[in-house]
Amino acid sequence: MFCKTSPQLSLFDVNNVFPRALPKEDRCYLYREQIYPLIDEDIFRELYPADCGRPTRR
């Protein structure tokens, strides 16, 4: 089952659990905010059958 990714952050996001663990300039923030939204998830829709299996990670 294919589900679009939610832009909502997780409760267990690094900033919520360990607010000072990573500097704001870390590349993981760059990836999440600027690169990840550019990925077209619809091209992967056919890999997730609608009638069986677990849904894509939300």
N, CA, C and O atoms as CSV, one atom per row, in Angstrom:
chain,resi,resn,atom,element,x,y,z
A,1,MET,N,N,0.857,-1.168,0.000
A,1,MET,CA,C,0.000,0.000,0.000
A,1,MET,C,C,0.908,1.237,0.000
A,1,MET,O,O,1.811,1.352,0.829
A,2,PHE,N,N,0.666,2.128,-0.908
A,2,PHE,CA,C,1.488,3.333,-1.057
A,2,PHE,C,C,0.841,4.502,-0.333
A,2,PHE,O,O,-0.349,4.764,-0.510
A,3,CYS,N,N,1.605,5.192,0.466
A,3,CYS,CA,C,1.142,6.400,1.165
A,3,CYS,C,C,2.201,7.480,0.988
A,3,CYS,O,O,3.395,7.212,1.123
A,4,LYS,N,N,1.772,8.682,0.690
A,4,LYS,CA,C,2.704,9.803,0.577
A,4,LYS,C,C,3.314,10.092,1.946
A,4,LYS,O,O,2.667,9.883,2.973
A,5,THR,N,N,4.544,10.567,1.961
A,5,THR,CA,C,5.224,10.912,3.196
A,5,THR,C,C,4.648,12.195,3.777
A,5,THR,O,O,4.419,13.170,3.062
A,6,SER,N,N,4.423,12.178,5.063
A,6,SER,CA,C,3.900,13.356,5.738
A,6,SER,C,C,5.042,14.337,6.031
A,6,SER,O,O,6.110,13.908,6.468
A,7,PRO,N,N,4.847,15.617,5.806
A,7,PRO,CA,C,5.898,16.587,6.118
A,7,PRO,C,C,6.021,16.870,7.624
A,7,PRO,O,O,6.935,17.578,8.046
A,8,GLN,N,N,5.119,16.327,8.419
A,8,GLN,CA,C,5.140,16.555,9.858
A,8,GLN,C,C,6.334,15.835,10.481
A,8,GLN,O,O,6.615,14.687,10.136
A,9,LEU,N,N,7.031,16.499,11.392
A,9,LEU,CA,C,8.185,15.905,12.049
A,9,LEU,C,C,7.751,14.904,13.105
A,9,LEU,O,O,6.654,14.997,13.654
A,10,SER,N,N,8.608,13.964,13.375
A,10,SER,CA,C,8.346,12.931,14.364
A,10,SER,C,C,8.524,13.472,15.774
A,10,SER,O,O,9.274,14.422,16.001
A,11,LEU,N,N,7.824,12.853,16.715
A,11,LEU,CA,C,7.998,13.181,18.130
A,11,LEU,C,C,9.422,12.860,18.568
A,11,LEU,O,O,9.969,13.501,19.466
A,12,PHE,N,N,10.015,11.858,17.919
A,12,PHE,CA,C,11.372,11.430,18.269
A,12,PHE,C,C,12.432,12.035,17.358
A,12,PHE,O,O,13.505,11.460,17.180
A,13,ASP,N,N,12.136,13.176,16.791
A,13,ASP,CA,C,13.099,13.909,15.987
A,13,ASP,C,C,14.302,14.267,16.859
A,13,ASP,O,O,14.165,14.463,18.066
A,14,VAL,N,N,15.468,14.351,16.247
A,14,VAL,CA,C,16.692,14.640,17.006
A,14,VAL,C,C,16.559,15.930,17.815
A,14,VAL,O,O,17.030,15.997,18.951
A,15,ASN,N,N,15.931,16.940,17.249
A,15,ASN,CA,C,15.790,18.210,17.965
A,15,ASN,C,C,14.907,18.086,19.198
A,15,ASN,O,O,15.119,18.802,20.177
A,16,ASN,N,N,13.933,17.204,19.172
A,16,ASN,CA,C,13.053,17.029,20.324
A,16,ASN,C,C,13.693,16.194,21.425
A,16,ASN,O,O,13.526,16.497,22.607
A,17,VAL,N,N,14.419,15.153,21.053
A,17,VAL,CA,C,15.007,14.253,22.033
A,17,VAL,C,C,16.340,14.786,22.563
A,17,VAL,O,O,16.570,14.807,23.772
A,18,PHE,N,N,17.206,15.211,21.661
A,18,PHE,CA,C,18.520,15.739,22.036
A,18,PHE,C,C,18.721,17.090,21.363
A,18,PHE,O,O,19.348,17.166,20.307
A,19,PRO,N,N,18.202,18.151,21.958
A,19,PRO,CA,C,18.217,19.449,21.274
A,19,PRO,C,C,19.603,19.987,20.916
A,19,PRO,O,O,19.728,20.752,19.959
A,20,ARG,N,N,20.627,19.616,21.645
A,20,ARG,CA,C,21.970,20.135,21.361
A,20,ARG,C,C,22.910,19.065,20.813
A,20,ARG,O,O,24.129,19.232,20.859
A,21,ALA,N,N,22.357,17.967,20.295
A,21,ALA,CA,C,23.186,16.864,19.802
A,21,ALA,C,C,23.876,17.197,18.480
A,21,ALA,O,O,25.041,16.852,18.280
A,22,LEU,N,N,23.162,17.859,17.590
A,22,LEU,CA,C,23.728,18.197,16.285
A,22,LEU,C,C,23.699,19.709,16.072
A,22,LEU,O,O,22.722,20.365,16.435
A,23,PRO,N,N,24.750,20.262,15.492
A,23,PRO,CA,C,24.719,21.697,15.199
A,23,PRO,C,C,23.709,21.987,14.094
A,23,PRO,O,O,23.410,21.113,13.280
A,24,LYS,N,N,23.193,23.185,14.062
A,24,LYS,CA,C,22.193,23.566,13.059
A,24,LYS,C,C,22.751,23.511,11.637
A,24,LYS,O,O,21.979,23.462,10.680
A,25,GLU,N,N,24.055,23.518,11.483
A,25,GLU,CA,C,24.684,23.467,10.162
A,25,GLU,C,C,24.912,22.046,9.675
A,25,GLU,O,O,25.483,21.856,8.601
A,26,ASP,N,N,24.486,21.047,10.427
A,26,ASP,CA,C,24.714,19.658,10.049
A,26,ASP,C,C,23.993,19.332,8.743
A,26,ASP,O,O,22.921,19.872,8.470
A,27,ARG,N,N,24.581,18.450,7.940
A,27,ARG,CA,C,24.018,18.151,6.627
A,27,ARG,C,C,22.691,17.403,6.685
A,27,ARG,O,O,21.958,17.401,5.696
A,28,CYS,N,N,22.358,16.772,7.801
A,28,CYS,CA,C,21.070,16.072,7.877
A,28,CYS,C,C,19.910,17.057,7.790
A,28,CYS,O,O,18.866,16.725,7.228
A,29,TYR,N,N,20.070,18.252,8.330
A,29,TYR,CA,C,19.016,19.264,8.235
A,29,TYR,C,C,18.891,19.770,6.797
A,29,TYR,O,O,17.785,19.993,6.305
A,30,LEU,N,N,20.007,19.945,6.143
A,30,LEU,CA,C,20.006,20.359,4.740
A,30,LEU,C,C,19.272,19.332,3.885
A,30,LEU,O,O,18.452,19.687,3.038
A,31,TYR,N,N,19.573,18.058,4.115
A,31,TYR,CA,C,18.920,17.001,3.348
A,31,TYR,C,C,17.419,16.993,3.592
A,31,TYR,O,O,16.641,16.945,2.639
A,32,ARG,N,N,16.996,17.038,4.857
A,32,ARG,CA,C,15.570,16.955,5.177
A,32,ARG,C,C,14.790,18.147,4.650
A,32,ARG,O,O,13.654,17.987,4.202
A,33,GLU,N,N,15.363,19.316,4.692
A,33,GLU,CA,C,14.623,20.527,4.326
A,33,GLU,C,C,14.705,20.878,2.847
A,33,GLU,O,O,13.763,21.456,2.304
A,34,GLN,N,N,15.815,20.539,2.176
A,34,GLN,CA,C,15.990,21.005,0.804
A,34,GLN,C,C,16.051,19.890,-0.241
A,34,GLN,O,O,15.638,20.104,-1.381
A,35,ILE,N,N,16.549,18.724,0.113
A,35,ILE,CA,C,16.713,17.660,-0.876
A,35,ILE,C,C,15.571,16.653,-0.817
A,35,ILE,O,O,15.032,16.285,-1.861
A,36,TYR,N,N,15.194,16.206,0.347
A,36,TYR,CA,C,14.143,15.201,0.503
A,36,TYR,C,C,12.823,15.602,-0.148
A,36,TYR,O,O,12.190,14.749,-0.771
A,37,PRO,N,N,12.374,16.849,-0.040
A,37,PRO,CA,C,11.124,17.223,-0.715
A,37,PRO,C,C,11.194,17.159,-2.242
A,37,PRO,O,O,10.149,17.128,-2.893
A,38,LEU,N,N,12.376,17.139,-2.824
A,38,LEU,CA,C,12.512,17.076,-4.278
A,38,LEU,C,C,12.315,15.669,-4.841
A,38,LEU,O,O,12.166,15.512,-6.053
A,39,ILE,N,N,12.311,14.647,-3.989
A,39,ILE,CA,C,12.162,13.267,-4.437
A,39,ILE,C,C,10.711,13.015,-4.822
A,39,ILE,O,O,9.801,13.235,-4.023
A,40,ASP,N,N,10.505,12.560,-6.034
A,40,ASP,CA,C,9.159,12.257,-6.518
A,40,ASP,C,C,8.779,10.853,-6.057
A,40,ASP,O,O,9.255,9.865,-6.616
A,41,GLU,N,N,7.929,10.762,-5.047
A,41,GLU,CA,C,7.554,9.477,-4.474
A,41,GLU,C,C,6.634,8.669,-5.387
A,41,GLU,O,O,6.553,7.449,-5.248
A,42,ASP,N,N,5.955,9.312,-6.296
A,42,ASP,CA,C,5.016,8.612,-7.169
A,42,ASP,C,C,5.698,7.602,-8.092
A,42,ASP,O,O,5.045,6.663,-8.549
A,43,ILE,N,N,6.975,7.765,-8.376
A,43,ILE,CA,C,7.656,6.798,-9.233
A,43,ILE,C,C,7.851,5.463,-8.523
A,43,ILE,O,O,8.143,4.462,-9.178
A,44,PHE,N,N,7.699,5.424,-7.201
A,44,PHE,CA,C,7.843,4.195,-6.430
A,44,PHE,C,C,6.501,3.551,-6.108
A,44,PHE,O,O,6.463,2.512,-5.450
A,45,ARG,N,N,5.416,4.139,-6.553
A,45,ARG,CA,C,4.067,3.644,-6.245
A,45,ARG,C,C,3.867,2.193,-6.669
A,45,ARG,O,O,3.231,1.426,-5.946
A,46,GLU,N,N,4.391,1.807,-7.812
A,46,GLU,CA,C,4.179,0.451,-8.319
A,46,GLU,C,C,4.892,-0.617,-7.490
A,46,GLU,O,O,4.577,-1.800,-7.618
A,47,LEU,N,N,5.830,-0.229,-6.657
A,47,LEU,CA,C,6.540,-1.191,-5.810
A,47,LEU,C,C,5.724,-1.608,-4.588
A,47,LEU,O,O,6.092,-2.560,-3.898
A,48,TYR,N,N,4.631,-0.915,-4.312
A,48,TYR,CA,C,3.799,-1.192,-3.152
A,48,TYR,C,C,2.391,-1.562,-3.599
A,48,TYR,O,O,1.591,-0.669,-3.877
A,49,PRO,N,N,2.059,-2.858,-3.678
A,49,PRO,CA,C,0.722,-3.271,-4.121
A,49,PRO,C,C,-0.359,-2.766,-3.168
A,49,PRO,O,O,-0.154,-2.707,-1.955
A,50,ALA,N,N,-1.499,-2.407,-3.725
A,50,ALA,CA,C,-2.593,-1.844,-2.921
A,50,ALA,C,C,-3.328,-2.918,-2.127
A,50,ALA,O,O,-3.913,-2.609,-1.089
A,51,ASP,N,N,-3.316,-4.169,-2.582
A,51,ASP,CA,C,-4.137,-5.183,-1.945
A,51,ASP,C,C,-3.426,-6.010,-0.859
A,51,ASP,O,O,-4.089,-6.744,-0.125
A,52,CYS,N,N,-2.111,-5.908,-0.745
A,52,CYS,CA,C,-1.424,-6.682,0.286
A,52,CYS,C,C,-0.145,-5.967,0.711
A,52,CYS,O,O,0.292,-5.007,0.076
A,53,GLY,N,N,0.428,-6.446,1.773
A,53,GLY,CA,C,1.678,-5.880,2.261
A,53,GLY,C,C,1.480,-4.710,3.188
A,53,GLY,O,O,0.373,-4.196,3.345
A,54,ARG,N,N,2.545,-4.308,3.786
A,54,ARG,CA,C,2.472,-3.174,4.709
A,54,ARG,C,C,2.618,-1.870,3.943
A,54,ARG,O,O,3.202,-1.843,2.860
A,55,PRO,N,N,2.092,-0.798,4.499
A,55,PRO,CA,C,2.205,0.488,3.810
A,55,PRO,C,C,3.627,1.025,3.851
A,55,PRO,O,O,4.449,0.577,4.651
A,56,THR,N,N,3.905,1.983,2.986
A,56,THR,CA,C,5.195,2.648,3.019
A,56,THR,C,C,5.309,3.393,4.347
A,56,THR,O,O,4.302,3.709,4.980
A,57,ARG,N,N,6.510,3.662,4.749
A,57,ARG,CA,C,6.721,4.350,6.027
A,57,ARG,C,C,6.201,5.762,5.930
A,57,ARG,O,O,6.480,6.460,4.955
A,58,ARG,N,N,5.447,6.198,6.929
A,58,ARG,CA,C,4.902,7.555,6.940
A,58,ARG,C,C,5.741,8.481,7.737
A,58,ARG,O,O,5.421,9.664,7.848
